[in-house]
Amino acid sequence: MDSWPLDNGDRQRAPLLHAVNARLTTADRLAAAVAGRPNLPGRAQFVDLIDKLGTGCRSELELWGYDRIFSTPGMPRFSWQVPVRLGTGRVYLDVLHEPTMTNFELDGAKWHAGADARERDLRRDAALAARGYRVVRLTHDRLLQRPTEVRLQILAILATSRTVG
């Protein structure tokens, strides 16, 4: 927390993203810590990040998507980083529309580049489809360069999806 005011942008957020992803801390613990620091420079941005971490955002791309795609006016409610057991392991669905079991995966180049990653994603998608999930992959470039188009496409996909339950 002491280093928060020393940087900005993604370099400022990186330590918190890492700490939560590595399970070194939680959004609740961060919220409790910042509650005792009313004069922390940039406190509003820190609290906003903690709120998004508490929602389930786990990467810069997910933070960006949360702000500019999935929580914009007219979008339905989504759940983030939903755990699903597949075989002997567990996977986390990036952004799930639970009523239709439609999972939107935000594919950043860091984790989704190359043939091995593509094969892993396809196996995972097939296993999820066998469990009744529809998987829609959204690339980093498409999300950043065409957010309005992506929002409209998400709404069109959900409009044609059957509600499960």
Secondary structure, 3 states (H helix, E strand, C coil): CCCHHHCCHHHHHHHHHHHHHCCCCCHHHHHHHHHCCCCCCCHHHHHHHHHHHHHCCCCHHHHHHHHHHHCCCCCCCCEEEEEEEECCEEEEEEEEEHHHCEEEEEECHHHHCCHHHHHHHHHHHHHHHHCCCEEEEEEHHHHHHCHHHHHHHHHHHHHCCCCCC
